[in-house]
Structures are given as C-alpha cells and as structure tokens.
C-alpha cells in the first residue's frame, strides 16, 4: 500500500510502532513475572496433624460389640473403635476421630461423641483409664461428669422425661396431666 505522497504508509508508522514495541518490551517481562507469582502462590490445602500419643502398627482387627453398631479393636494398644465409617480413639486427652486407622485425628468435643460409643461397657476398652480399673467390665464408663445423665437415655425415654417436665409446670388438673390420660379422665 502506498501513500498518496509517494511513500510507504508502513514506513511512516515505523517510529510510532518502535515506541510501542519498546514499551511492550519493558512491561512484558513484568506482567509475565506477576502472572507466574500469582499462579505459584495459589491456595494450598492445610492439614493439621494431631499427635494423640497412639501409634498403631497396622490396621487393627475389629470385632463387633454385640447389640451395638460399634466395632472395637481388642488387641490394639489403645481404645480403638469403628463407628459410622470412622475410627474413634479414646485416649487420656479425650475422644478423637479420623477417617482411617492411622488418622489424621481430630479432637471431638464431648457433646459431639455419638451415644452408641458412650454406651459401650468398660470391658470393651482394651486400655481403660486408671479411674475405671476398679470397676466391673460390664459397667458403663462414668460419663455423667462430662456428658450429663442424658447420654444413658434412649430417645423415647428422653422425650417422655422432657414432656413430663413440661406437664409438671402447668397449674391445675388438666394442665399437669399428659393429654392421653386427661382425655380418659384418669387424672
């Protein structure tokens, strides 16, 4: 393409392009470096490992506890249980849960420990804590101090007790009587 004055249009733009490319030559490495740093400094998944003082040499042999959905490891060097597709360990520091037999372990607050684990008798704890050692193997651990008395109750018992407490707060004959008995005239 030619210019009406007889020169090449591309040649006339050469000084403008040189200035543009010169600018690009200094900014290009800076942008590339910033993109590289941003790509390498992406989010990293953090994993916290808790050392609970229990080292299992391998996957423990699990045995079902009769009448419960809980398994335990009778030959393990710790109180290892398997419930709801998770491994549970009761150590001196409390309950811990993990996805596999070798962890990683997370501390479980007492209120979040499943009731079936709390209802296991002392005889199913291969390494019972020192305060439990004088008790019969058929006894349940003394969880009342940490979990209250509700851990012992079945759901229907807890519901009935809570209803009774609510009914006792009412005044008068019909208010303090369970609805079924009031209809029958028995209270």
C-alpha positions in Angstrom: 0.0 0.0 0.0 1.4 3.4 -0.9 0.9 6.8 0.5 -0.6 9.5 -1.8 2.6 11.5 -1.4 4.6 8.6 -2.7 5.9 7.0 0.5 5.0 3.7 2.1 2.4 4.0 4.8 4.1 1.3 6.9 7.4 3.1 6.8 5.7 6.2 8.1 4.3 4.3 11.1 7.7 2.8 12.0 8.6 5.4 14.7 5.2 5.0 16.4 5.5 1.2 16.3 9.0 1.2 17.7 7.9 3.3 20.6 5.0 1.0 21.2 7.2 -2.2 21.0 9.8 -0.6 23.2 7.2 0.0 25.8 6.0 -3.6 25.4 9.5 -5.0 25.8 9.9 -3.4 29.2 6.4 -4.3 30.5 6.1 -7.8 29.1 8.6 -9.5 31.5 7.0 -7.7 34.4 3.5 -9.0 33.5 4.9 -12.5 32.9 6.6 -12.4 36.3 3.5 -11.2 38.1 1.4 -14.0 36.4 4.0 -16.6 37.4 4.0 -15.5 41.0 0.2 -15.4 41.1 0.0 -18.9 39.7 2.5 -20.4 42.1 1.0 -18.6 45.2 -2.4 -20.1 44.8 -4.3 -21.6 47.8 -2.6 -24.5 49.5 -4.7 -27.0 51.4 -3.5 -27.0 55.0 -3.6 -30.2 57.0 -3.2 -30.2 60.8 -2.0 -33.5 62.3 -2.6 -34.0 66.0 -0.3 -36.3 67.8 -2.5 -38.2 70.3 0.2 -40.5 71.6 -1.2 -43.6 69.8 0.7 -45.3 67.1 -1.0 -48.3 65.6 1.4 -50.7 63.8 -1.2 -51.5 61.2 -4.9 -51.8 60.6 -6.4 -53.2 63.8 -8.6 -56.4 63.8 -12.1 -55.2 64.5 -14.8 -57.2 66.4 -18.4 -56.1 66.6 -19.8 -55.4 70.1 -22.9 -57.4 70.4 -26.1 -55.4 70.3 -24.5 -52.3 69.0 -23.4 -50.8 65.7 -19.9 -50.3 67.1 -16.7 -52.3 66.5 -13.7 -52.4 68.7 -10.1 -53.5 68.4 -9.5 -55.9 71.3 -5.7 -56.3 70.6 -4.9 -52.7 69.9 -2.5 -50.8 72.2 -5.2 -48.2 72.6 -9.0 -47.8 72.9 -9.8 -48.0 69.2 -13.4 -48.2 67.9 -15.1 -48.1 64.5 -18.5 -46.5 64.1 -20.3 -44.7 61.3 -17.4 -45.3 58.8 -14.9 -43.5 61.1 -12.3 -44.6 63.5 -12.6 -43.3 67.1 -10.0 -43.4 69.8 -10.5 -42.7 73.4 -7.2 -41.6 74.9 -6.2 -39.7 78.1 -7.0 -36.4 76.4 -10.5 -37.4 75.3 -12.1 -38.6 72.2 -10.5 -38.3 68.7 -12.0 -39.2 65.3 -10.3 -40.0 62.0 -11.2 -41.3 58.5 -8.6 -44.1 58.7 -6.9 -46.3 61.3 -3.8 -44.1 61.2 -5.6 -40.7 61.3 -5.3 -37.8 60.8 -7.0 -37.3 64.1 -9.3 -34.5 65.1 -10.3 -33.7 68.7 -14.0 -34.3 69.4 -15.8 -32.2 72.0 -17.9 -34.3 74.4 -21.2 -33.1 73.1 -20.4 -34.5 69.6 -19.4 -38.0 70.7 -22.1 -40.4 69.3 -24.2 -42.0 72.0 -23.5 -45.6 70.9 -19.8 -45.0 71.7 -20.7 -43.8 75.2 -22.9 -46.8 75.9 -20.0 -49.3 75.5 -19.1 -51.2 78.6 -15.7 -50.8 80.3 -14.8 -54.4 79.3 -14.6 -53.3 75.6 -11.9 -50.7 76.4 -8.5 -52.6 75.9 -6.7 -49.8 77.8 -9.2 -48.4 80.4 -8.2 -45.2 82.1 -6.8 -45.6 85.7 -10.1 -44.4 87.4 -12.0 -47.2 85.6 -9.8 -50.1 86.5 -11.5 -51.0 89.7 -14.9 -51.3 88.1 -16.7 -54.3 86.7 -16.2 -55.0 83.0 -20.0 -54.9 82.4 -20.4 -51.4 83.8 -20.6 -48.4 81.5 -18.0 -45.7 81.9 -18.9 -42.8 84.3 -19.6 -40.2 81.6 -22.1 -38.2 83.8 -19.5 -35.6 84.8 -18.8 -34.8 81.1 -22.0 -35.6 79.3 -24.8 -35.3 81.9 -27.3 -38.0 82.5 -29.0 -37.8 79.1 -26.3 -39.9 77.4 -27.8 -43.0 79.1 -31.3 -42.4 78.0 -32.8 -43.8 74.8 -34.6 -41.2 72.6 -38.1 -42.2 73.6 -37.1 -42.0 77.3 -35.6 -38.5 76.9 -38.7 -37.4 75.0 -41.0 -38.7 77.7 -38.9 -37.1 80.5 -39.0 -33.8 78.8 -42.7 -34.0 78.3 -43.2 -34.9 81.9 -41.2 -31.9 83.0 -43.3 -29.6 80.7 -46.5 -31.1 82.1 -45.4 -30.7 85.7 -45.0 -26.9 85.1 -48.7 -26.5 84.4 -51.2 -25.5 87.0 -54.5 -27.3 87.7 -55.6 -30.8 87.0 -55.8 -30.7 83.2 -52.5 -28.8 82.7 -50.3 -31.2 84.7 -51.7 -34.4 83.2 -50.5 -36.0 79.9 -53.0 -35.4 77.1 -53.9 -39.1 76.7 -54.7 -39.6 80.4 -56.6 -36.3 80.7 -59.0 -37.4 77.8 -59.6 -40.7 79.6 -60.4 -38.8 82.9 -57.7 -40.7 84.7 -56.0 -37.7 86.3 
